[in-house]
Amino acid sequence: MKKFILAAALLVSSFTIRAQDKQQILNVLHRQQISWNKGDIDGFMQSYWKSDSLLFVGKNGPDYGWQTTLDHYKKSYPDKAAMGTLDFNILKVNILDPTNAFVLGAWKVTRTKDSIGGYFTLWFRKLKNGWKIVADHTS
């Protein structure tokens, strides 16, 4: 009976930790959206792993590095008007293990003249400073 109670407690604990991790990831994405909508690309980029190994895959193929990704965003969205208003629709958050997660979602940017959007997949890794995006494939 003690083994059953211990196993049940461990199972409940595992679900609680996964739920907390999922909420932390959703919070990261929410902060990212808030930064974008303020016109703050530097704040938006705080969600990414600050490493030369960060992978970003967009319409032009793969690019590596945090600075490269920041430069790409600043070139593509030079001002608040170009940035518009960002909305995310998070379709799935899968906690794969204690330090890795997969996110699938849709994005939409609404600007005065037009709207653009697509889908993204994100690989999050839990680092010393919290959950960070280590790979982003956005279409």
C-alpha positions as CSV (number, residue, x, y, z in Angstrom):
1,M,0.0,0.0,0.0
2,K,2.9,2.4,0.8
3,K,4.3,1.8,-2.7
4,F,1.0,2.6,-4.3
5,I,0.7,5.8,-2.3
6,L,4.3,6.8,-3.2
7,A,3.7,6.0,-6.9
8,A,0.4,8.0,-6.9
9,A,2.2,11.0,-5.2
10,L,5.0,10.9,-7.8
11,L,2.5,10.8,-10.6
12,V,0.5,13.8,-9.2
13,S,3.8,15.7,-8.7
14,S,4.8,15.0,-12.3
15,F,1.5,16.3,-13.6
16,T,1.8,19.4,-11.4
17,I,5.4,20.1,-12.6
18,R,4.3,19.7,-16.3
19,A,1.4,22.0,-15.8
20,Q,3.7,24.6,-14.2
21,D,6.2,24.3,-17.1
22,K,3.4,24.7,-19.6
23,Q,2.1,27.8,-17.9
24,Q,5.7,29.3,-17.7
25,I,6.0,28.8,-21.5
26,L,2.7,30.4,-22.1
27,N,3.8,33.3,-19.9
28,V,7.0,33.6,-22.0
29,L,4.9,33.8,-25.2
30,H,2.5,36.3,-23.6
31,R,5.4,38.6,-22.6
32,Q,6.8,38.2,-26.1
33,Q,3.5,39.4,-27.6
34,I,3.3,42.4,-25.2
35,S,6.8,43.5,-26.1
36,W,6.1,43.2,-29.8
37,N,2.9,45.2,-29.5
38,K,4.8,48.0,-27.7
39,G,7.3,48.1,-30.6
40,D,10.0,46.6,-28.4
41,I,11.9,44.1,-30.5
42,D,14.7,43.9,-27.9
43,G,12.2,42.9,-25.3
44,F,10.6,40.4,-27.7
45,M,14.0,38.8,-28.2
46,Q,14.5,38.1,-24.5
47,S,12.5,35.0,-25.0
48,Y,15.2,33.5,-27.3
49,W,18.3,31.7,-26.2
50,K,21.1,34.3,-26.4
51,S,23.5,32.0,-28.2
52,D,25.2,31.6,-31.6
53,S,23.5,28.2,-31.7
54,L,20.0,29.7,-31.7
55,L,18.2,28.4,-34.9
56,F,15.7,30.5,-36.8
57,V,14.1,29.1,-39.9
58,G,12.0,31.5,-42.0
59,K,11.1,31.9,-45.6
60,N,14.8,32.3,-46.6
61,G,16.0,29.2,-44.9
62,P,17.9,28.6,-41.7
63,D,19.9,31.2,-39.8
64,Y,21.9,30.8,-36.7
65,G,22.6,33.1,-33.8
66,W,20.7,35.4,-31.4
67,Q,22.2,38.5,-32.9
68,T,21.4,37.4,-36.5
69,T,17.8,36.8,-35.5
70,L,17.6,40.2,-33.8
71,D,19.1,41.9,-36.9
72,H,16.6,40.0,-39.1
73,Y,13.7,41.2,-37.1
74,K,14.9,44.8,-37.0
75,K,15.4,44.8,-40.8
76,S,12.0,43.2,-41.5
77,Y,10.2,45.4,-38.9
78,P,12.0,48.7,-38.8
79,D,9.3,50.6,-36.9
80,K,6.1,50.3,-34.9
81,A,3.9,50.7,-38.0
82,A,5.7,47.8,-39.7
83,M,5.4,45.7,-36.6
84,G,1.6,46.3,-36.2
85,T,-0.2,44.3,-33.6
86,L,0.8,40.7,-33.0
87,D,-1.6,38.0,-32.0
88,F,-0.7,34.4,-31.1
89,N,-3.0,31.4,-31.2
90,I,-1.2,28.6,-29.3
91,L,-2.4,25.3,-30.7
92,K,-0.2,22.9,-28.7
93,V,2.3,22.9,-25.9
94,N,4.0,19.5,-25.3
95,I,6.4,19.1,-22.4
96,L,8.7,16.5,-23.8
97,D,10.9,16.0,-20.7
98,P,11.9,18.2,-17.7
99,T,14.0,20.5,-19.9
100,N,12.5,20.4,-23.4
101,A,9.1,21.5,-24.9
102,F,7.5,21.8,-28.3
103,V,5.1,24.5,-29.2
104,L,2.8,24.8,-32.2
105,G,0.9,28.0,-32.9
106,A,-0.3,30.5,-35.4
107,W,0.7,34.2,-35.6
108,K,-1.0,37.2,-37.1
109,V,0.3,40.7,-37.5
110,T,-2.4,43.3,-38.2
111,R,-1.1,46.6,-39.6
112,T,-2.9,49.7,-40.9
113,K,-2.6,48.7,-44.6
114,D,-2.6,44.9,-44.3
115,S,-2.3,41.7,-42.3
116,I,0.2,38.9,-42.4
117,G,0.4,35.7,-40.6
118,G,1.3,32.0,-40.6
119,Y,2.4,29.2,-38.3
120,F,5.3,28.5,-36.1
121,T,6.9,25.6,-34.3
122,L,9.2,26.3,-31.3
123,W,11.6,24.2,-29.4
124,F,11.9,25.5,-25.9
125,R,14.6,24.5,-23.5
126,K,14.6,25.1,-19.7
127,L,17.9,26.9,-18.9
128,K,19.2,28.4,-15.8
129,N,17.3,31.6,-16.5
130,G,14.0,29.9,-17.4
131,W,12.4,28.6,-20.6
132,K,14.0,29.9,-23.7
133,I,13.3,29.4,-27.4
134,V,16.3,27.5,-28.9
135,A,14.8,26.8,-32.3
136,D,12.0,28.7,-34.2
137,H,10.5,27.7,-37.5
138,T,8.1,30.4,-38.7
139,S,6.2,30.4,-42.0
